[in-house]
């Protein structure tokens, strides 16, 4: 392991590869789903995922912050997987730094509001 990269990543708030989630994540996720039970984009209430706007591995300090969360579905209501398409730009290894702009744009396109 490159010690300089590890120290740099930690100073920038990045989680170490394989770092464990907080023991409070399940509780925070459940509460968020109660408050936001539908997909932000299409309004579906099936196959809802709680998506981190800024991923855990890049900002572990935001893991439990509700302002960093958005409900997105994987049920393909309009033929799209909102979580994969908008949250991860079509590839689960990627993240969308413009998630709220893109999610709002898709919401307007799909539902008119």
C-alpha positions as CSV (number, residue, x, y, z in Angstrom):
1,X,0.0,0.0,0.0
2,X,1.3,3.5,-0.9
3,X,1.5,5.3,2.4
4,X,1.6,8.8,0.8
5,X,-1.6,8.1,-1.2
6,X,-3.3,6.6,1.9
7,X,-2.5,9.7,4.0
8,X,-3.5,12.1,1.2
9,X,-6.8,10.2,0.8
10,X,-7.5,10.3,4.5
11,X,-6.7,14.1,4.7
12,X,-9.2,14.6,1.9
13,X,-11.8,12.6,3.8
14,X,-11.8,9.5,1.5
15,X,-12.6,6.2,3.1
16,X,-10.0,3.4,2.9
17,X,-11.0,0.7,0.4
18,X,-13.1,-1.8,2.3
19,X,-13.8,0.6,5.2
20,X,-16.9,-0.4,7.0
21,X,-20.1,1.7,7.2
22,X,-21.3,3.2,10.4
23,X,-23.3,1.0,12.7
24,X,-26.0,3.8,12.4
25,X,-26.3,3.5,8.6
26,X,-29.2,1.0,8.8
27,X,-31.2,3.2,11.1
28,X,-30.5,6.3,9.1
29,X,-31.4,4.5,5.8
30,X,-34.7,3.2,7.3
31,X,-35.7,6.7,8.6
32,X,-34.9,8.3,5.2
33,X,-37.0,5.7,3.4
34,X,-39.9,6.5,5.7
35,X,-39.6,10.2,5.0
36,X,-38.8,9.7,1.2
37,X,-40.5,6.5,0.2
38,X,-40.7,7.3,-3.5
39,X,-38.1,7.7,-6.3
40,X,-37.2,11.4,-6.5
41,X,-37.2,11.2,-10.3
42,X,-40.2,9.0,-11.4
43,X,-42.3,8.8,-8.2
44,X,-42.2,5.0,-8.1
45,X,-42.3,3.3,-4.7
46,X,-40.9,0.0,-5.9
47,X,-37.3,-1.1,-5.5
48,X,-36.2,2.1,-3.8
49,X,-32.5,2.6,-3.0
50,X,-31.1,5.3,-0.8
51,X,-28.3,6.8,-2.9
52,X,-25.5,8.9,-1.6
53,X,-25.1,12.1,-3.6
54,X,-21.4,12.1,-2.7
55,X,-20.3,8.5,-2.3
56,X,-19.2,7.0,1.0
57,X,-15.7,6.2,-0.3
58,X,-15.1,9.8,-1.2
59,X,-16.8,11.4,1.9
60,X,-17.3,9.0,4.7
61,X,-18.2,12.0,7.0
62,X,-21.3,12.5,4.9
63,X,-22.5,8.9,5.2
64,X,-25.2,9.6,7.7
65,X,-26.1,13.2,6.6
66,X,-29.7,13.2,5.2
67,X,-28.8,16.1,2.9
68,X,-26.4,13.8,1.1
69,X,-29.1,11.2,0.4
70,X,-31.7,10.8,-2.4
71,X,-34.3,8.0,-3.0
72,X,-33.9,6.5,-6.4
73,X,-35.6,3.4,-7.9
74,X,-34.3,0.4,-9.8
75,X,-37.7,-0.7,-11.2
76,X,-37.6,0.8,-14.7
77,X,-41.0,2.6,-14.5
78,X,-40.4,4.6,-17.6
79,X,-38.0,2.1,-19.1
80,X,-35.1,3.5,-17.1
81,X,-33.4,2.4,-13.9
82,X,-33.2,5.8,-12.1
83,X,-30.6,4.7,-9.7
84,X,-28.2,3.3,-12.3
85,X,-28.9,5.9,-15.0
86,X,-28.9,9.1,-13.0
87,X,-27.2,8.2,-9.8
88,X,-24.3,6.3,-11.4
89,X,-24.3,7.6,-15.0
90,X,-25.0,4.1,-16.4
91,X,-22.2,2.4,-14.5
92,X,-22.3,1.5,-10.8
93,X,-18.5,2.2,-10.6
94,X,-19.2,5.9,-11.3
95,X,-20.9,8.6,-9.5
96,X,-22.7,11.7,-10.7
97,X,-21.4,14.9,-9.3
98,X,-24.4,16.7,-10.8
99,X,-27.0,14.3,-9.3
100,X,-29.5,17.0,-8.2
101,X,-29.4,18.9,-11.5
102,X,-29.7,15.7,-13.5
103,X,-32.4,14.2,-11.2
104,X,-34.5,17.3,-11.4
105,X,-34.1,17.5,-15.1
106,X,-35.2,13.9,-15.6
107,X,-38.1,14.4,-13.1
108,X,-39.4,17.3,-15.2
109,X,-39.0,15.3,-18.4
110,X,-40.7,12.2,-17.1
111,X,-43.5,13.6,-14.9
112,X,-43.8,17.2,-15.9
113,X,-43.1,18.3,-12.3
